[in-house]
């Protein structure tokens, strides 16, 4: 079930098990032309570093190379806002998928070129979240 976008993320809740949602997320990202540059297992890191047990939370650092290149040409400082993070988590016993809202993030840098790129990437990330939610 898609939820209204927040200032920072597009969100959907799904009945899929966590691992299935992660797999569907990877597939949806690939269909939209994204690659996963990095993966951070927050659950494992918090257990390792702090001894804290928490529900599953995986961050996928997704990149759409043509859009990233255009953004970097328009404003090199945009690199600090890359990649686009997509998360899959368990919250209150449900699987939740979120993707960053690039329009909100890239609005920090005043540039009409970046605004257009953010709209395009944001539309793709909305489709990813919707595809996972099924």
Phi, psi and omega in degrees: 000119178289145177246157177302142180295144174268184178295338185240346188209154168262133188227143172215148175250140182226158175274358179296144169297156184310305184299322178294320179295320177298314180297316179295324178296314178301316180296317180294320177299315181298317179300330180272003177090012179268150168244156177262112182279326182208161181219130180235119178268094183297321178304311182292319182293319179293325176295313182295313188273328186237354182071020183267132173264127177217167178292162182303137175208114180242132176253125174253120177274100187263143180227134172255096190309313180299321179290321178299317180297315179298318180295317180294325176292323181288323184201097184306331181292349178297342180305329180289347180257004180256154357278181176279118181277137174235133182239150170233129184216166171251121180226123182052039177078004181245153177271127183239134177243133177227146172230140180301150175267101184295335178296320178293315183293313185283348175295343177296337180246110183291107180199120177300325179296317179294323180299318179293317178299316180299320178297316181295312181293321178300319178298318179295318180292326174298319179295323178299309181300316180296321180295321180292319181292335175062000000 
